[in-house]
Amino acid sequence: MKVITETPRLIIREFTLEDAPAVLHFNTPEEVNRYTGDAGVCTTITDAENIIRNIWLVEYQQYGFGRWAVVAKDTNTVIGFCGFKNETRINAVDIGYRLHPDYWGQGLATEANQACIDYAKKHMDLDIVYADAADANTGSINVATKLGMVYHSQYQEGEFTFNRYAISLKTGGSADNS
Protein backbone atom coordinates (compact mmCIF):
# COMPACT_ATOMS: atom_id res chain seq x y z
CA MET A 1 0.00 0.00 0.00
CA LYS A 2 1.24 3.45 -0.89
CA VAL A 3 1.57 6.01 1.90
CA ILE A 4 0.81 9.51 0.60
CA THR A 5 1.73 11.61 3.64
CA GLU A 6 1.62 11.69 7.43
CA THR A 7 0.63 14.12 10.15
CA PRO A 8 1.33 13.92 13.87
CA ARG A 9 -1.86 11.86 14.36
CA LEU A 10 -2.64 10.40 10.94
CA ILE A 11 -1.32 8.35 8.07
CA ILE A 12 -2.84 9.19 4.68
CA ARG A 13 -2.50 6.24 2.28
CA GLU A 14 -4.13 4.56 -0.67
CA PHE A 15 -6.99 2.19 0.06
CA THR A 16 -6.69 -1.56 -0.44
CA LEU A 17 -9.45 -4.16 -0.64
CA GLU A 18 -8.53 -5.22 2.90
CA ASP A 19 -9.97 -1.87 4.05
CA ALA A 20 -13.53 -2.87 3.07
CA PRO A 21 -14.72 -3.52 6.68
CA ALA A 22 -13.45 -0.07 7.72
CA VAL A 23 -15.09 1.59 4.68
CA LEU A 24 -18.38 -0.04 5.63
CA HIS A 25 -17.90 1.03 9.27
CA PHE A 26 -17.31 4.73 8.57
CA ASN A 27 -20.12 4.90 5.98
CA THR A 28 -22.77 3.15 8.11
CA PRO A 29 -23.80 5.90 10.57
CA GLU A 30 -26.72 7.87 9.15
CA GLU A 31 -25.23 11.23 10.13
CA VAL A 32 -22.11 10.56 8.00
CA ASN A 33 -24.11 10.66 4.77
CA ARG A 34 -26.70 13.25 5.80
CA TYR A 35 -25.47 15.80 3.22
CA THR A 36 -23.55 13.64 0.73
CA GLY A 37 -26.33 12.46 -1.55
CA ASP A 38 -25.12 8.88 -1.35
CA ALA A 39 -26.88 7.59 1.75
CA GLY A 40 -27.53 3.87 1.44
CA VAL A 41 -24.83 3.35 -1.20
CA CYS A 42 -22.54 1.45 1.18
CA THR A 43 -24.50 -0.96 3.36
CA THR A 44 -22.61 -4.26 2.88
CA ILE A 45 -19.01 -5.46 2.69
CA THR A 46 -19.60 -6.10 -1.03
CA ASP A 47 -20.65 -2.45 -1.48
CA ALA A 48 -17.47 -1.31 0.30
CA GLU A 49 -15.30 -3.63 -1.82
CA ASN A 50 -16.96 -2.31 -4.98
CA ILE A 51 -16.32 1.31 -3.98
CA ILE A 52 -12.66 0.53 -3.38
CA ARG A 53 -12.22 -1.64 -6.50
CA ASN A 54 -14.37 0.26 -9.00
CA ILE A 55 -13.85 3.85 -7.89
CA TRP A 56 -10.79 4.53 -5.75
CA LEU A 57 -8.35 1.99 -7.22
CA VAL A 58 -9.44 2.99 -10.73
CA GLU A 59 -8.91 6.69 -9.93
CA TYR A 60 -5.42 6.00 -8.56
CA GLN A 61 -4.55 4.35 -11.89
CA GLN A 62 -6.33 6.89 -14.08
CA TYR A 63 -5.42 10.16 -12.36
CA GLY A 64 -2.68 9.30 -9.87
CA PHE A 65 -4.95 10.32 -6.99
CA GLY A 66 -8.35 9.70 -5.46
CA ARG A 67 -9.88 9.49 -2.03
CA TRP A 68 -7.26 8.19 0.38
CA ALA A 69 -7.57 6.24 3.62
CA VAL A 70 -7.24 8.22 6.86
CA VAL A 71 -5.53 6.00 9.43
CA ALA A 72 -5.32 6.92 13.11
CA LYS A 73 -1.68 6.35 14.11
CA ASP A 74 -2.45 5.45 17.72
CA THR A 75 -4.68 2.48 16.78
CA ASN A 76 -3.68 1.83 13.13
CA THR A 77 -7.40 2.04 12.31
CA VAL A 78 -8.89 3.38 9.08
CA ILE A 79 -11.30 6.05 10.33
CA GLY A 80 -12.39 7.59 7.03
CA PHE A 81 -11.22 9.08 3.78
CA CYS A 82 -9.79 12.37 2.58
CA GLY A 83 -8.20 13.69 -0.54
CA PHE A 84 -8.98 14.54 -4.10
CA LYS A 85 -11.46 13.47 -6.72
CA ASN A 86 -11.51 14.36 -10.39
CA GLU A 87 -15.11 15.55 -10.29
CA THR A 88 -16.53 15.18 -13.78
CA ARG A 89 -19.74 17.03 -12.79
CA ILE A 90 -17.76 20.26 -12.50
CA ASN A 91 -14.78 19.35 -14.71
CA ALA A 92 -12.44 20.16 -11.82
CA VAL A 93 -10.76 18.59 -8.79
CA ASP A 94 -12.63 18.41 -5.51
CA ILE A 95 -11.19 17.85 -2.04
CA GLY A 96 -13.35 16.01 0.41
CA TYR A 97 -13.44 13.83 3.45
CA ARG A 98 -15.59 11.48 5.44
CA LEU A 99 -14.82 10.34 8.98
CA HIS A 100 -16.63 8.05 11.38
CA PRO A 101 -18.52 10.21 13.94
CA ASP A 102 -16.33 8.85 16.77
CA TYR A 103 -13.58 11.05 15.31
CA TRP A 104 -15.56 14.24 14.73
CA GLY A 105 -14.75 17.43 16.62
CA GLN A 106 -11.04 16.66 17.09
CA GLY A 107 -9.63 18.65 14.17
CA LEU A 108 -8.81 15.48 12.25
CA ALA A 109 -10.68 16.45 9.05
CA THR A 110 -8.77 19.73 8.90
CA GLU A 111 -5.48 18.00 9.73
CA ALA A 112 -5.99 15.32 7.06
CA ASN A 113 -7.08 17.71 4.32
CA GLN A 114 -4.36 20.26 5.12
CA ALA A 115 -1.86 17.44 4.68
CA CYS A 116 -3.46 16.65 1.31
CA ILE A 117 -3.22 20.28 0.20
CA ASP A 118 0.42 20.48 1.32
CA TYR A 119 1.13 17.23 -0.55
CA ALA A 120 -0.63 18.49 -3.69
CA LYS A 121 1.36 21.75 -3.70
CA LYS A 122 4.61 19.76 -3.71
CA HIS A 123 3.75 16.68 -5.79
CA MET A 124 0.68 17.30 -7.94
CA ASP A 125 -0.03 19.56 -10.89
CA LEU A 126 -3.25 21.13 -9.65
CA ASP A 127 -4.18 24.78 -10.04
CA ILE A 128 -7.47 25.17 -8.21
CA VAL A 129 -9.21 22.74 -5.88
CA TYR A 130 -12.87 23.02 -4.92
CA ALA A 131 -14.90 21.79 -1.95
CA ASP A 132 -18.67 21.58 -1.77
CA ALA A 133 -20.57 21.63 1.51
CA ALA A 134 -24.28 21.80 2.19
CA ASP A 135 -25.02 25.19 3.71
CA ALA A 136 -26.49 23.38 6.73
CA ASN A 137 -23.24 21.43 7.24
CA THR A 138 -21.39 23.94 9.40
CA GLY A 139 -18.69 21.41 10.29
CA SER A 140 -17.61 20.96 6.69
CA ILE A 141 -17.85 24.69 6.00
CA ASN A 142 -15.54 25.29 8.96
CA VAL A 143 -13.05 22.74 7.62
CA ALA A 144 -13.04 24.42 4.18
CA THR A 145 -12.41 27.87 5.64
CA LYS A 146 -9.71 26.59 8.02
CA LEU A 147 -7.96 25.20 4.94
CA GLY A 148 -7.88 28.72 3.50
CA MET A 149 -10.62 28.09 0.98
CA VAL A 150 -12.88 30.97 0.01
CA TYR A 151 -16.53 31.05 -0.94
CA HIS A 152 -16.90 30.65 -4.71
CA SER A 153 -20.57 30.03 -5.53
CA GLN A 154 -23.78 28.36 -4.45
CA TYR A 155 -26.05 25.82 -6.14
CA GLN A 156 -29.10 23.70 -5.40
CA GLU A 157 -29.06 19.92 -5.62
CA GLY A 158 -32.14 18.07 -4.52
CA GLU A 159 -33.28 19.30 -1.12
CA PHE A 160 -29.93 20.90 -0.28
CA THR A 161 -28.26 24.20 -1.06
CA PHE A 162 -24.51 23.74 -1.47
CA ASN A 163 -21.74 26.26 -1.04
CA ARG A 164 -18.69 25.79 -3.23
CA TYR A 165 -15.31 26.86 -1.90
CA ALA A 166 -12.03 27.16 -3.78
CA ILE A 167 -8.30 27.47 -3.18
CA SER A 168 -5.47 28.11 -5.61
CA LEU A 169 -2.60 25.70 -5.06
CA LYS A 170 -0.22 27.48 -7.42
CA THR A 171 -0.07 30.72 -5.46
CA GLY A 172 -1.01 29.24 -2.10
CA GLY A 173 -3.82 31.75 -1.91
CA SER A 174 -7.51 31.91 -2.50
CA ALA A 175 -9.03 31.24 -5.90
CA ASP A 176 -10.65 33.96 -7.95
CA ASN A 177 -14.40 34.29 -7.43
CA SER A 178 -15.16 34.62 -11.13
C-alpha positions as CSV (number, residue, x, y, z in Angstrom):
1,M,0.0,0.0,0.0
2,K,1.2,3.4,-0.9
3,V,1.6,6.0,1.9
4,I,0.8,9.5,0.6
5,T,1.7,11.6,3.6
6,E,1.6,11.7,7.4
7,T,0.6,14.1,10.1
8,P,1.3,13.9,13.9
9,R,-1.9,11.9,14.4
10,L,-2.6,10.4,10.9
11,I,-1.3,8.4,8.1
12,I,-2.8,9.2,4.7
13,R,-2.5,6.2,2.3
14,E,-4.1,4.6,-0.7
15,F,-7.0,2.2,0.1
16,T,-6.7,-1.6,-0.4
17,L,-9.5,-4.2,-0.6
18,E,-8.5,-5.2,2.9
19,D,-10.0,-1.9,4.1
20,A,-13.5,-2.9,3.1
21,P,-14.7,-3.5,6.7
22,A,-13.4,-0.1,7.7
23,V,-15.1,1.6,4.7
24,L,-18.4,0.0,5.6
25,H,-17.9,1.0,9.3
26,F,-17.3,4.7,8.6
27,N,-20.1,4.9,6.0
28,T,-22.8,3.1,8.1
29,P,-23.8,5.9,10.6
30,E,-26.7,7.9,9.2
31,E,-25.2,11.2,10.1
32,V,-22.1,10.6,8.0
33,N,-24.1,10.7,4.8
34,R,-26.7,13.2,5.8
35,Y,-25.5,15.8,3.2
36,T,-23.5,13.6,0.7
37,G,-26.3,12.5,-1.5
38,D,-25.1,8.9,-1.4
39,A,-26.9,7.6,1.8
40,G,-27.5,3.9,1.4
41,V,-24.8,3.4,-1.2
42,C,-22.5,1.5,1.2
43,T,-24.5,-1.0,3.4
44,T,-22.6,-4.3,2.9
45,I,-19.0,-5.5,2.7
46,T,-19.6,-6.1,-1.0
47,D,-20.7,-2.5,-1.5
48,A,-17.5,-1.3,0.3
49,E,-15.3,-3.6,-1.8
50,N,-17.0,-2.3,-5.0
51,I,-16.3,1.3,-4.0
52,I,-12.7,0.5,-3.4
53,R,-12.2,-1.6,-6.5
54,N,-14.4,0.3,-9.0
55,I,-13.8,3.9,-7.9
56,W,-10.8,4.5,-5.7
57,L,-8.3,2.0,-7.2
58,V,-9.4,3.0,-10.7
59,E,-8.9,6.7,-9.9
60,Y,-5.4,6.0,-8.6
61,Q,-4.5,4.4,-11.9
62,Q,-6.3,6.9,-14.1
63,Y,-5.4,10.2,-12.4
64,G,-2.7,9.3,-9.9
65,F,-5.0,10.3,-7.0
66,G,-8.3,9.7,-5.5
67,R,-9.9,9.5,-2.0
68,W,-7.3,8.2,0.4
69,A,-7.6,6.2,3.6
70,V,-7.2,8.2,6.9
71,V,-5.5,6.0,9.4
72,A,-5.3,6.9,13.1
73,K,-1.7,6.3,14.1
74,D,-2.4,5.5,17.7
75,T,-4.7,2.5,16.8
76,N,-3.7,1.8,13.1
77,T,-7.4,2.0,12.3
78,V,-8.9,3.4,9.1
79,I,-11.3,6.1,10.3
80,G,-12.4,7.6,7.0
81,F,-11.2,9.1,3.8
82,C,-9.8,12.4,2.6
83,G,-8.2,13.7,-0.5
84,F,-9.0,14.5,-4.1
85,K,-11.5,13.5,-6.7
86,N,-11.5,14.4,-10.4
87,E,-15.1,15.6,-10.3
88,T,-16.5,15.2,-13.8
89,R,-19.7,17.0,-12.8
90,I,-17.8,20.3,-12.5
91,N,-14.8,19.4,-14.7
92,A,-12.4,20.2,-11.8
93,V,-10.8,18.6,-8.8
94,D,-12.6,18.4,-5.5
95,I,-11.2,17.9,-2.0
96,G,-13.4,16.0,0.4
97,Y,-13.4,13.8,3.4
98,R,-15.6,11.5,5.4
99,L,-14.8,10.3,9.0
100,H,-16.6,8.0,11.4
101,P,-18.5,10.2,13.9
102,D,-16.3,8.9,16.8
103,Y,-13.6,11.0,15.3
104,W,-15.6,14.2,14.7
105,G,-14.7,17.4,16.6
106,Q,-11.0,16.7,17.1
107,G,-9.6,18.7,14.2
108,L,-8.8,15.5,12.2
109,A,-10.7,16.4,9.1
110,T,-8.8,19.7,8.9
111,E,-5.5,18.0,9.7
112,A,-6.0,15.3,7.1
113,N,-7.1,17.7,4.3
114,Q,-4.4,20.3,5.1
115,A,-1.9,17.4,4.7
116,C,-3.5,16.6,1.3
117,I,-3.2,20.3,0.2
118,D,0.4,20.5,1.3
119,Y,1.1,17.2,-0.6
120,A,-0.6,18.5,-3.7
121,K,1.4,21.8,-3.7
122,K,4.6,19.8,-3.7
123,H,3.8,16.7,-5.8
124,M,0.7,17.3,-7.9
125,D,0.0,19.6,-10.9
126,L,-3.3,21.1,-9.7
127,D,-4.2,24.8,-10.0
128,I,-7.5,25.2,-8.2
129,V,-9.2,22.7,-5.9
130,Y,-12.9,23.0,-4.9
131,A,-14.9,21.8,-2.0
132,D,-18.7,21.6,-1.8
133,A,-20.6,21.6,1.5
134,A,-24.3,21.8,2.2
135,D,-25.0,25.2,3.7
136,A,-26.5,23.4,6.7
137,N,-23.2,21.4,7.2
138,T,-21.4,23.9,9.4
139,G,-18.7,21.4,10.3
140,S,-17.6,21.0,6.7
141,I,-17.9,24.7,6.0
142,N,-15.5,25.3,9.0
143,V,-13.1,22.7,7.6
144,A,-13.0,24.4,4.2
145,T,-12.4,27.9,5.6
146,K,-9.7,26.6,8.0
147,L,-8.0,25.2,4.9
148,G,-7.9,28.7,3.5
149,M,-10.6,28.1,1.0
150,V,-12.9,31.0,0.0
151,Y,-16.5,31.0,-0.9
152,H,-16.9,30.7,-4.7
153,S,-20.6,30.0,-5.5
154,Q,-23.8,28.4,-4.5
155,Y,-26.0,25.8,-6.1
156,Q,-29.1,23.7,-5.4
157,E,-29.1,19.9,-5.6
158,G,-32.1,18.1,-4.5
159,E,-33.3,19.3,-1.1
160,F,-29.9,20.9,-0.3
161,T,-28.3,24.2,-1.1
162,F,-24.5,23.7,-1.5
163,N,-21.7,26.3,-1.0
164,R,-18.7,25.8,-3.2
165,Y,-15.3,26.9,-1.9
166,A,-12.0,27.2,-3.8
167,I,-8.3,27.5,-3.2
168,S,-5.5,28.1,-5.6
169,L,-2.6,25.7,-5.1
170,K,-0.2,27.5,-7.4
171,T,-0.1,30.7,-5.5
172,G,-1.0,29.2,-2.1
173,G,-3.8,31.8,-1.9
174,S,-7.5,31.9,-2.5
175,A,-9.0,31.2,-5.9
176,D,-10.6,34.0,-7.9
177,N,-14.4,34.3,-7.4
178,S,-15.2,34.6,-11.1
